[in-house]
């Protein structure tokens, strides 16, 4: 199975050969719980997301990726921030792609569906806000969720 390996400020990281605009989505339900997936490619927990396809807008990509990975239909409500740190390199072992981080993180509310795993998510569940940071996740995902949980209302630009 193809794997994803995240490197941060690591001299052993592969040389970057790709930059792909992507989106992540912090989806909440009426109870304020956060929709989390356990990724199939590395076993870490994350919020749903993925690459923005040609011909679609950022919100369209966010709604599509969330539905594909979780079975939840969402409505975009805001912006957490932008994440473009060149020290964060993502290696995809299936094809040798070494991608520089480029993610825009949005907020959304669930409007329909029920948590359902996919090829990209081996587990999907609603996690109470006070338990999210106890899950095993990559440092970049922890940073993004932390900015959301801080609740300053100002987008992170980085």
WOQUICOR-V368523 format. One line per field, one symbol per residue. ss: DSSP state (A for helix, B for strand, O for the rest). A space follows every 10 residues. Layout:
BEGIN
ss=???
END
This chain:
BEGIN
ss=OOOBBBBBOO OOOOOOOBBO OBBBBBBBOO OOOBBBBBBO OOOOBBOOBB BOOOOOOAAA AAAAAAAAAA OBBBBBBBBB BBBOOOOBBB BBOOOOBBBB OOBBBBBBBB BBBOOOOOOO BBBBBBBOAA AAOOOOOOAA AAAAAAAAAA OOOOOBBO
END
